[in-house]
Amino acid sequence: MLIRPVQIPVLRYPGEAVWAVAKHEDKFLYWSDVEDGWELEALQPNGGIEDRGCNQFELHHIMYQLFGAPYLLP
């Protein structure tokens, strides 16, 4: 899932970009310094994301979205 960090343009805000650090299926995991949080988005055909998410997720929230609740050993 990890990729070399890459900037992805935010199409709604020309000149703004987010840092993607992982890819799962067709979505990129990125950090938004504007929102101070993590998001997961698919790229548009022109190589950017339409808008940055505003959920301010912590990384464990994204992992829960992808993989469900963690399995706890007894």
PDB file of N, CA, C and O in Angstrom, chain B, residues numbered from 101:
ATOM      1  N   MET B 101       0.807  -1.196   0.000  1.00  0.00           N
ATOM      2  CA  MET B 101       0.000   0.000   0.000  1.00  0.00           C
ATOM      3  C   MET B 101       0.853   1.264   0.000  1.00  0.00           C
ATOM      4  O   MET B 101       0.473   2.268  -0.603  1.00  0.00           O
ATOM      5  N   LEU B 102       1.999   1.225   0.668  1.00  0.00           N
ATOM      6  CA  LEU B 102       2.816   2.435   0.736  1.00  0.00           C
ATOM      7  C   LEU B 102       3.362   2.788  -0.633  1.00  0.00           C
ATOM      8  O   LEU B 102       3.726   1.915  -1.422  1.00  0.00           O
ATOM      9  N   ILE B 103       3.412   4.080  -0.898  1.00  0.00           N
ATOM     10  CA  ILE B 103       4.011   4.599  -2.121  1.00  0.00           C
ATOM     11  C   ILE B 103       4.995   5.690  -1.731  1.00  0.00           C
ATOM     12  O   ILE B 103       4.966   6.189  -0.606  1.00  0.00           O
ATOM     13  N   ARG B 104       5.845   6.049  -2.641  1.00  0.00           N
ATOM     14  CA  ARG B 104       6.699   7.208  -2.403  1.00  0.00           C
ATOM     15  C   ARG B 104       5.780   8.425  -2.295  1.00  0.00           C
ATOM     16  O   ARG B 104       4.919   8.609  -3.154  1.00  0.00           O
ATOM     17  N   PRO B 105       5.937   9.260  -1.263  1.00  0.00           N
ATOM     18  CA  PRO B 105       5.056  10.423  -1.131  1.00  0.00           C
ATOM     19  C   PRO B 105       5.037  11.261  -2.411  1.00  0.00           C
ATOM     20  O   PRO B 105       6.075  11.568  -2.998  1.00  0.00           O
ATOM     21  N   VAL B 106       3.832  11.613  -2.815  1.00  0.00           N
ATOM     22  CA  VAL B 106       3.648  12.384  -4.041  1.00  0.00           C
ATOM     23  C   VAL B 106       2.569  13.438  -3.805  1.00  0.00           C
ATOM     24  O   VAL B 106       1.573  13.187  -3.128  1.00  0.00           O
ATOM     25  N   GLN B 107       2.785  14.605  -4.369  1.00  0.00           N
ATOM     26  CA  GLN B 107       1.781  15.656  -4.262  1.00  0.00           C
ATOM     27  C   GLN B 107       0.709  15.436  -5.320  1.00  0.00           C
ATOM     28  O   GLN B 107       1.006  15.143  -6.479  1.00  0.00           O
ATOM     29  N   ILE B 108      -0.538  15.583  -4.900  1.00  0.00           N
ATOM     30  CA  ILE B 108      -1.683  15.460  -5.791  1.00  0.00           C
ATOM     31  C   ILE B 108      -2.421  16.794  -5.774  1.00  0.00           C
ATOM     32  O   ILE B 108      -2.777  17.286  -4.704  1.00  0.00           O
ATOM     33  N   PRO B 109      -2.657  17.387  -6.947  1.00  0.00           N
ATOM     34  CA  PRO B 109      -3.349  18.678  -6.980  1.00  0.00           C
ATOM     35  C   PRO B 109      -4.814  18.562  -6.541  1.00  0.00           C
ATOM     36  O   PRO B 109      -5.477  17.552  -6.779  1.00  0.00           O
ATOM     37  N   VAL B 110      -5.294  19.625  -5.895  1.00  0.00           N
ATOM     38  CA  VAL B 110      -6.701  19.731  -5.508  1.00  0.00           C
ATOM     39  C   VAL B 110      -7.361  20.624  -6.557  1.00  0.00           C
ATOM     40  O   VAL B 110      -7.090  21.823  -6.621  1.00  0.00           O
ATOM     41  N   LEU B 111      -8.226  20.031  -7.375  1.00  0.00           N
ATOM     42  CA  LEU B 111      -8.762  20.728  -8.538  1.00  0.00           C
ATOM     43  C   LEU B 111      -9.631  21.928  -8.183  1.00  0.00           C
ATOM     44  O   LEU B 111      -9.653  22.914  -8.919  1.00  0.00           O
ATOM     45  N   ARG B 112     -10.336  21.856  -7.080  1.00  0.00           N
ATOM     46  CA  ARG B 112     -11.213  22.966  -6.680  1.00  0.00           C
ATOM     47  C   ARG B 112     -10.409  24.202  -6.249  1.00  0.00           C
ATOM     48  O   ARG B 112     -10.907  25.326  -6.305  1.00  0.00           O
ATOM     49  N   TYR B 113      -9.170  23.978  -5.822  1.00  0.00           N
ATOM     50  CA  TYR B 113      -8.321  25.064  -5.327  1.00  0.00           C
ATOM     51  C   TYR B 113      -7.004  25.072  -6.115  1.00  0.00           C
ATOM     52  O   TYR B 113      -6.020  24.478  -5.674  1.00  0.00           O
ATOM     53  N   PRO B 114      -6.979  25.731  -7.260  1.00  0.00           N
ATOM     54  CA  PRO B 114      -5.749  25.752  -8.071  1.00  0.00           C
ATOM     55  C   PRO B 114      -4.539  26.201  -7.255  1.00  0.00           C
ATOM     56  O   PRO B 114      -4.595  27.174  -6.502  1.00  0.00           O
ATOM     57  N   GLY B 115      -3.448  25.466  -7.428  1.00  0.00           N
ATOM     58  CA  GLY B 115      -2.223  25.763  -6.691  1.00  0.00           C
ATOM     59  C   GLY B 115      -2.115  25.015  -5.378  1.00  0.00           C
ATOM     60  O   GLY B 115      -1.041  24.992  -4.777  1.00  0.00           O
ATOM     61  N   GLU B 116      -3.186  24.406  -4.918  1.00  0.00           N
ATOM     62  CA  GLU B 116      -3.153  23.653  -3.671  1.00  0.00           C
ATOM     63  C   GLU B 116      -2.956  22.174  -3.980  1.00  0.00           C
ATOM     64  O   GLU B 116      -3.442  21.671  -4.993  1.00  0.00           O
ATOM     65  N   ALA B 117      -2.244  21.488  -3.104  1.00  0.00           N
ATOM     66  CA  ALA B 117      -1.999  20.061  -3.273  1.00  0.00           C
ATOM     67  C   ALA B 117      -1.993  19.382  -1.908  1.00  0.00           C
ATOM     68  O   ALA B 117      -1.841  20.028  -0.872  1.00  0.00           O
ATOM     69  N   VAL B 118      -2.163  18.062  -1.935  1.00  0.00           N
ATOM     70  CA  VAL B 118      -2.085  17.232  -0.730  1.00  0.00           C
ATOM     71  C   VAL B 118      -0.986  16.208  -0.957  1.00  0.00           C
ATOM     72  O   VAL B 118      -0.568  15.983  -2.093  1.00  0.00           O
ATOM     73  N   TRP B 119      -0.514  15.584   0.119  1.00  0.00           N
ATOM     74  CA  TRP B 119       0.543  14.571   0.030  1.00  0.00           C
ATOM     75  C   TRP B 119      -0.045  13.182   0.172  1.00  0.00           C
ATOM     76  O   TRP B 119      -0.568  12.840   1.233  1.00  0.00           O
ATOM     77  N   ALA B 120       0.030  12.374  -0.879  1.00  0.00           N
ATOM     78  CA  ALA B 120      -0.414  10.979  -0.835  1.00  0.00           C
ATOM     79  C   ALA B 120       0.763  10.110  -0.411  1.00  0.00           C
ATOM     80  O   ALA B 120       1.889  10.303  -0.868  1.00  0.00           O
ATOM     81  N   VAL B 121       0.485   9.141   0.478  1.00  0.00           N
ATOM     82  CA  VAL B 121       1.548   8.273   1.001  1.00  0.00           C
ATOM     83  C   VAL B 121       1.244   6.789   0.826  1.00  0.00           C
ATOM     84  O   VAL B 121       2.110   5.947   1.065  1.00  0.00           O
ATOM     85  N   ALA B 122       0.016   6.461   0.409  1.00  0.00           N
ATOM     86  CA  ALA B 122      -0.364   5.062   0.216  1.00  0.00           C
ATOM     87  C   ALA B 122      -1.505   4.994  -0.794  1.00  0.00           C
ATOM     88  O   ALA B 122      -2.209   5.973  -1.039  1.00  0.00           O
ATOM     89  N   LYS B 123      -1.661   3.799  -1.371  1.00  0.00           N
ATOM     90  CA  LYS B 123      -2.751   3.565  -2.315  1.00  0.00           C
ATOM     91  C   LYS B 123      -3.414   2.245  -1.974  1.00  0.00           C
ATOM     92  O   LYS B 123      -2.742   1.241  -1.738  1.00  0.00           O
ATOM     93  N   HIS B 124      -4.740   2.256  -1.951  1.00  0.00           N
ATOM     94  CA  HIS B 124      -5.519   1.031  -1.717  1.00  0.00           C
ATOM     95  C   HIS B 124      -6.589   0.973  -2.794  1.00  0.00           C
ATOM     96  O   HIS B 124      -7.456   1.842  -2.882  1.00  0.00           O
ATOM     97  N   GLU B 125      -6.509  -0.076  -3.615  1.00  0.00           N
ATOM     98  CA  GLU B 125      -7.389  -0.214  -4.765  1.00  0.00           C
ATOM     99  C   GLU B 125      -7.269   1.045  -5.625  1.00  0.00           C
ATOM    100  O   GLU B 125      -6.179   1.327  -6.124  1.00  0.00           O
ATOM    101  N   ASP B 126      -8.335   1.805  -5.814  1.00  0.00           N
ATOM    102  CA  ASP B 126      -8.242   2.996  -6.669  1.00  0.00           C
ATOM    103  C   ASP B 126      -8.158   4.302  -5.878  1.00  0.00           C
ATOM    104  O   ASP B 126      -8.257   5.383  -6.458  1.00  0.00           O
ATOM    105  N   LYS B 127      -7.978   4.210  -4.565  1.00  0.00           N
ATOM    106  CA  LYS B 127      -7.966   5.412  -3.728  1.00  0.00           C
ATOM    107  C   LYS B 127      -6.589   5.658  -3.121  1.00  0.00           C
ATOM    108  O   LYS B 127      -5.842   4.727  -2.819  1.00  0.00           O
ATOM    109  N   PHE B 128      -6.281   6.933  -2.953  1.00  0.00           N
ATOM    110  CA  PHE B 128      -5.017   7.353  -2.358  1.00  0.00           C
ATOM    111  C   PHE B 128      -5.256   7.871  -0.954  1.00  0.00           C
ATOM    112  O   PHE B 128      -6.204   8.614  -0.703  1.00  0.00           O
ATOM    113  N   LEU B 129      -4.381   7.469  -0.042  1.00  0.00           N
ATOM    114  CA  LEU B 129      -4.383   7.973   1.329  1.00  0.00           C
ATOM    115  C   LEU B 129      -3.508   9.210   1.332  1.00  0.00           C
ATOM    116  O   LEU B 129      -2.339   9.152   0.949  1.00  0.00           O
ATOM    117  N   TYR B 130      -4.071  10.327   1.763  1.00  0.00           N
ATOM    118  CA  TYR B 130      -3.305  11.570   1.750  1.00  0.00           C
ATOM    119  C   TYR B 130      -3.488  12.375   3.029  1.00  0.00           C
ATOM    120  O   TYR B 130      -4.472  12.232   3.755  1.00  0.00           O
ATOM    121  N   TRP B 131      -2.508  13.220   3.272  1.00  0.00           N
ATOM    122  CA  TRP B 131      -2.520  14.145   4.402  1.00  0.00           C
ATOM    123  C   TRP B 131      -2.836  15.530   3.868  1.00  0.00           C
ATOM    124  O   TRP B 131      -2.232  15.974   2.892  1.00  0.00           O
ATOM    125  N   SER B 132      -3.772  16.211   4.496  1.00  0.00           N
ATOM    126  CA  SER B 132      -4.087  17.595   4.144  1.00  0.00           C
ATOM    127  C   SER B 132      -3.646  18.493   5.292  1.00  0.00           C
ATOM    128  O   SER B 132      -4.186  18.417   6.396  1.00  0.00           O
ATOM    129  N   ASP B 133      -2.660  19.344   5.023  1.00  0.00           N
ATOM    130  CA  ASP B 133      -2.221  20.262   6.075  1.00  0.00           C
ATOM    131  C   ASP B 133      -3.248  21.363   6.316  1.00  0.00           C
ATOM    132  O   ASP B 133      -3.273  21.945   7.400  1.00  0.00           O
ATOM    133  N   VAL B 134      -4.090  21.660   5.342  1.00  0.00           N
ATOM    134  CA  VAL B 134      -5.142  22.662   5.522  1.00  0.00           C
ATOM    135  C   VAL B 134      -6.174  22.153   6.522  1.00  0.00           C
ATOM    136  O   VAL B 134      -6.592  22.881   7.423  1.00  0.00           O
ATOM    137  N   GLU B 135      -6.577  20.907   6.357  1.00  0.00           N
ATOM    138  CA  GLU B 135      -7.575  20.316   7.254  1.00  0.00           C
ATOM    139  C   GLU B 135      -6.948  19.626   8.454  1.00  0.00           C
ATOM    140  O   GLU B 135      -7.648  19.263   9.398  1.00  0.00           O
ATOM    141  N   ASP B 136      -5.630  19.443   8.424  1.00  0.00           N
ATOM    142  CA  ASP B 136      -4.902  18.795   9.506  1.00  0.00           C
ATOM    143  C   ASP B 136      -5.449  17.399   9.781  1.00  0.00           C
ATOM    144  O   ASP B 136      -5.755  17.041  10.919  1.00  0.00           O
ATOM    145  N   GLY B 137      -5.563  16.614   8.694  1.00  0.00           N
ATOM    146  CA  GLY B 137      -6.073  15.261   8.861  1.00  0.00           C
ATOM    147  C   GLY B 137      -5.858  14.415   7.627  1.00  0.00           C
ATOM    148  O   GLY B 137      -5.396  14.900   6.594  1.00  0.00           O
ATOM    149  N   TRP B 138      -6.205  13.126   7.749  1.00  0.00           N
ATOM    150  CA  TRP B 138      -6.049  12.139   6.694  1.00  0.00           C
ATOM    151  C   TRP B 138      -7.361  11.949   5.956  1.00  0.00           C
ATOM    152  O   TRP B 138      -8.439  12.103   6.531  1.00  0.00           O
ATOM    153  N   GLU B 139      -7.261  11.613   4.677  1.00  0.00           N
ATOM    154  CA  GLU B 139      -8.424  11.297   3.855  1.00  0.00           C
ATOM    155  C   GLU B 139      -8.058  10.222   2.842  1.00  0.00           C
ATOM    156  O   GLU B 139      -6.882   9.924   2.634  1.00  0.00           O
ATOM    157  N   LEU B 140      -9.065   9.650   2.220  1.00  0.00           N
ATOM    158  CA  LEU B 140      -8.897   8.607   1.220  1.00  0.00           C
ATOM    159  C   LEU B 140      -9.776   8.988   0.035  1.00  0.00           C
ATOM    160  O   LEU B 140     -10.997   9.070   0.174  1.00  0.00           O
ATOM    161  N   GLU B 141      -9.171   9.221  -1.129  1.00  0.00           N
ATOM    162  CA  GLU B 141      -9.919   9.675  -2.307  1.00  0.00           C
ATOM    163  C   GLU B 141      -9.374   9.027  -3.570  1.00  0.00           C
ATOM    164  O   GLU B 141      -8.189   8.704  -3.657  1.00  0.00           O
ATOM    165  N   ALA B 142     -10.258   8.842  -4.550  1.00  0.00           N
ATOM    166  CA  ALA B 142      -9.851   8.391  -5.880  1.00  0.00           C
ATOM    167  C   ALA B 142      -9.459   9.608  -6.715  1.00  0.00           C
ATOM    168  O   ALA B 142      -9.991  10.702  -6.530  1.00  0.00           O
ATOM    169  N   LEU B 143      -8.526   9.399  -7.631  1.00  0.00           N
ATOM    170  CA  LEU B 143      -8.116  10.468  -8.531  1.00  0.00           C
ATOM    171  C   LEU B 143      -9.136  10.659  -9.642  1.00  0.00           C
ATOM    172  O   LEU B 143      -9.782   9.709 -10.081  1.00  0.00           O
ATOM    173  N   GLN B 144      -9.269  11.903 -10.088  1.00  0.00           N
ATOM    174  CA  GLN B 144     -10.069  12.215 -11.263  1.00  0.00           C
ATOM    175  C   GLN B 144      -9.261  11.842 -12.503  1.00  0.00           C
ATOM    176  O   GLN B 144      -8.053  11.631 -12.395  1.00  0.00           O
ATOM    177  N   PRO B 145      -9.881  11.757 -13.666  1.00  0.00           N
ATOM    178  CA  PRO B 145      -9.155  11.382 -14.878  1.00  0.00           C
ATOM    179  C   PRO B 145      -7.945  12.275 -15.196  1.00  0.00           C
ATOM    180  O   PRO B 145      -7.005  11.826 -15.852  1.00  0.00           O
ATOM    181  N   ASN B 146      -7.964  13.527 -14.739  1.00  0.00           N
ATOM    182  CA  ASN B 146      -6.835  14.429 -15.020  1.00  0.00           C
ATOM    183  C   ASN B 146      -5.742  14.374 -13.964  1.00  0.00           C
ATOM    184  O   ASN B 146      -4.826  15.195 -13.995  1.00  0.00           O
ATOM    185  N   GLY B 147      -5.812  13.419 -13.020  1.00  0.00           N
ATOM    186  CA  GLY B 147      -4.727  13.198 -12.082  1.00  0.00           C
ATOM    187  C   GLY B 147      -4.786  13.955 -10.779  1.00  0.00           C
ATOM    188  O   GLY B 147      -3.808  13.943 -10.031  1.00  0.00           O
ATOM    189  N   GLY B 148      -5.882  14.609 -10.472  1.00  0.00           N
ATOM    190  CA  GLY B 148      -6.022  15.318  -9.204  1.00  0.00           C
ATOM    191  C   GLY B 148      -7.243  14.817  -8.451  1.00  0.00           C
ATOM    192  O   GLY B 148      -8.003  13.990  -8.955  1.00  0.00           O
ATOM    193  N   ILE B 149      -7.422  15.329  -7.235  1.00  0.00           N
ATOM    194  CA  ILE B 149      -8.654  15.048  -6.501  1.00  0.00           C
ATOM    195  C   ILE B 149      -9.548  16.278  -6.646  1.00  0.00           C
ATOM    196  O   ILE B 149      -9.066  17.409  -6.696  1.00  0.00           O
ATOM    197  N   GLU B 150     -10.840  16.042  -6.710  1.00  0.00           N
ATOM    198  CA  GLU B 150     -11.788  17.149  -6.932  1.00  0.00           C
ATOM    199  C   GLU B 150     -11.729  18.169  -5.797  1.00  0.00           C
ATOM    200  O   GLU B 150     -11.637  19.372  -6.041  1.00  0.00           O
ATOM    201  N   ASP B 151     -11.781  17.692  -4.580  1.00  0.00           N
ATOM    202  CA  ASP B 151     -11.800  18.567  -3.405  1.00  0.00           C
ATOM    203  C   ASP B 151     -11.145  17.801  -2.272  1.00  0.00           C
ATOM    204  O   ASP B 151     -11.244  16.576  -2.218  1.00  0.00           O
ATOM    205  N   ARG B 152     -10.482  18.494  -1.371  1.00  0.00           N
ATOM    206  CA  ARG B 152      -9.889  17.802  -0.228  1.00  0.00           C
ATOM    207  C   ARG B 152     -10.978  17.549   0.797  1.00  0.00           C
ATOM    208  O   ARG B 152     -11.870  18.373   0.998  1.00  0.00           O
ATOM    209  N   GLY B 153     -10.890  16.395   1.442  1.00  0.00           N
ATOM    210  CA  GLY B 153     -11.866  16.066   2.475  1.00  0.00           C
ATOM    211  C   GLY B 153     -11.744  17.015   3.654  1.00  0.00           C
ATOM    212  O   GLY B 153     -10.694  17.619   3.868  1.00  0.00           O
ATOM    213  N   CYS B 154     -12.798  17.142   4.404  1.00  0.00           N
ATOM    214  CA  CYS B 154     -12.773  18.062   5.550  1.00  0.00           C
ATOM    215  C   CYS B 154     -13.087  17.341   6.854  1.00  0.00           C
ATOM    216  O   CYS B 154     -13.529  17.962   7.821  1.00  0.00           O
ATOM    217  N   ASN B 155     -12.858  16.027   6.880  1.00  0.00           N
ATOM    218  CA  ASN B 155     -13.200  15.247   8.067  1.00  0.00           C
ATOM    219  C   ASN B 155     -12.141  15.278   9.161  1.00  0.00           C
ATOM    220  O   ASN B 155     -12.440  14.966  10.314  1.00  0.00           O
ATOM    221  N   GLN B 156     -10.930  15.644   8.826  1.00  0.00           N
ATOM    222  CA  GLN B 156      -9.831  15.678   9.788  1.00  0.00           C
ATOM    223  C   GLN B 156      -9.661  14.335  10.491  1.00  0.00           C
ATOM    224  O   GLN B 156      -9.491  14.277  11.709  1.00  0.00           O
ATOM    225  N   PHE B 157      -9.709  13.243   9.700  1.00  0.00           N
ATOM    226  CA  PHE B 157      -9.547  11.913  10.264  1.00  0.00           C
ATOM    227  C   PHE B 157      -8.142  11.708  10.798  1.00  0.00           C
ATOM    228  O   PHE B 157      -7.168  12.230  10.255  1.00  0.00           O
ATOM    229  N   GLU B 158      -8.057  10.932  11.882  1.00  0.00           N
ATOM    230  CA  GLU B 158      -6.772  10.419  12.324  1.00  0.00           C
ATOM    231  C   GLU B 158      -6.532   9.131  11.538  1.00  0.00           C
ATOM    232  O   GLU B 158      -7.472   8.555  10.990  1.00  0.00           O
ATOM    233  N   LEU B 159      -5.303   8.688  11.482  1.00  0.00           N
ATOM    234  CA  LEU B 159      -4.968   7.531  10.663  1.00  0.00           C
ATOM    235  C   LEU B 159      -5.754   6.284  11.063  1.00  0.00           C
ATOM    236  O   LEU B 159      -6.127   5.497  10.193  1.00  0.00           O
ATOM    237  N   HIS B 160      -6.013   6.086  12.341  1.00  0.00           N
ATOM    238  CA  HIS B 160      -6.761   4.893  12.752  1.00  0.00           C
ATOM    239  C   HIS B 160      -8.194   4.923  12.238  1.00  0.00           C
ATOM    240  O   HIS B 160      -8.792   3.862  12.058  1.00  0.00           O
ATOM    241  N   HIS B 161      -8.770   6.105  11.993  1.00  0.00           N
ATOM    242  CA  HIS B 161     -10.106   6.182  11.404  1.00  0.00           C
ATOM    243  C   HIS B 161     -10.101   5.641   9.974  1.00  0.00           C
ATOM    244  O   HIS B 161     -11.025   4.933   9.573  1.00  0.00           O
ATOM    245  N   ILE B 162      -9.074   5.970   9.216  1.00  0.00           N
ATOM    246  CA  ILE B 162      -8.956   5.477   7.847  1.00  0.00           C
ATOM    247  C   ILE B 162      -8.750   3.964   7.848  1.00  0.00           C
ATOM    248  O   ILE B 162      -9.347   3.260   7.033  1.00  0.00           O
ATOM    249  N   MET B 163      -7.917   3.459   8.748  1.00  0.00           N
ATOM    250  CA  MET B 163      -7.681   2.019   8.813  1.00  0.00           C
ATOM    251  C   MET B 163      -8.979   1.279   9.145  1.00  0.00           C
ATOM    252  O   MET B 163      -9.219   0.193   8.617  1.00  0.00           O
ATOM    253  N   TYR B 164      -9.806   1.845  10.002  1.00  0.00           N
ATOM    254  CA  TYR B 164     -11.101   1.239  10.324  1.00  0.00           C
ATOM    255  C   TYR B 164     -11.995   1.215   9.090  1.00  0.00           C
ATOM    256  O   TYR B 164     -12.671   0.219   8.835  1.00  0.00           O
ATOM    257  N   GLN B 165     -12.004   2.312   8.315  1.00  0.00           N
ATOM    258  CA  GLN B 165     -12.806   2.362   7.081  1.00  0.00           C
ATOM    259  C   GLN B 165     -12.367   1.274   6.100  1.00  0.00           C
ATOM    260  O   GLN B 165     -13.203   0.647   5.449  1.00  0.00           O
ATOM    261  N   LEU B 166     -11.069   1.054   5.998  1.00  0.00           N
ATOM    262  CA  LEU B 166     -10.540   0.086   5.041  1.00  0.00           C
ATOM    263  C   LEU B 166     -10.699  -1.356   5.501  1.00  0.00           C
ATOM    264  O   LEU B 166     -11.085  -2.221   4.715  1.00  0.00           O
ATOM    265  N   PHE B 167     -10.402  -1.618   6.773  1.00  0.00           N
ATOM    266  CA  PHE B 167     -10.261  -2.986   7.235  1.00  0.00           C
ATOM    267  C   PHE B 167     -11.223  -3.413   8.336  1.00  0.00           C
ATOM    268  O   PHE B 167     -11.225  -4.579   8.730  1.00  0.00           O
ATOM    269  N   GLY B 168     -12.036  -2.497   8.838  1.00  0.00           N
ATOM    270  CA  GLY B 168     -12.973  -2.824   9.899  1.00  0.00           C
ATOM    271  C   GLY B 168     -12.312  -2.734  11.267  1.00  0.00           C
ATOM    272  O   GLY B 168     -11.185  -2.263  11.413  1.00  0.00           O
ATOM    273  N   ALA B 169     -13.050  -3.200  12.254  1.00  0.00           N
ATOM    274  CA  ALA B 169     -12.567  -3.130  13.637  1.00  0.00           C
ATOM    275  C   ALA B 169     -11.360  -4.041  13.810  1.00  0.00           C
ATOM    276  O   ALA B 169     -11.298  -5.115  13.213  1.00  0.00           O
ATOM    277  N   PRO B 170     -10.404  -3.615  14.624  1.00  0.00           N
ATOM    278  CA  PRO B 170      -9.227  -4.456  14.853  1.00  0.00           C
ATOM    279  C   PRO B 170      -9.603  -5.715  15.633  1.00  0.00           C
ATOM    280  O   PRO B 170     -10.498  -5.709  16.478  1.00  0.00           O
ATOM    281  N   TYR B 171      -8.901  -6.772  15.323  1.00  0.00           N
ATOM    282  CA  TYR B 171      -9.078  -8.028  16.053  1.00  0.00           C
ATOM    283  C   TYR B 171      -8.222  -7.959  17.299  1.00  0.00           C
ATOM    284  O   TYR B 171      -7.015  -7.733  17.213  1.00  0.00           O
ATOM    285  N   LEU B 172      -8.817  -8.146  18.426  1.00  0.00           N
ATOM    286  CA  LEU B 172      -8.092  -8.123  19.691  1.00  0.00           C
ATOM    287  C   LEU B 172      -7.817  -9.535  20.156  1.00  0.00           C
ATOM    288  O   LEU B 172      -8.732 -10.353  20.253  1.00  0.00           O
ATOM    289  N   LEU B 173      -6.577  -9.819  20.439  1.00  0.00           N
ATOM    290  CA  LEU B 173      -6.205 -11.138  20.944  1.00  0.00           C
ATOM    291  C   LEU B 173      -6.701 -11.306  22.366  1.00  0.00           C
ATOM    292  O   LEU B 173      -6.707 -10.344  23.135  1.00  0.00           O
ATOM    293  N   PRO B 174      -7.121 -12.520  22.734  1.00  0.00           N
ATOM    294  CA  PRO B 174      -7.615 -12.744  24.114  1.00  0.00           C
ATOM    295  C   PRO B 174      -6.477 -12.667  25.111  1.00  0.00           C
ATOM    296  O   PRO B 174      -6.696 -12.828  26.311  1.00  0.00           O
TER     297      PRO B 174
END
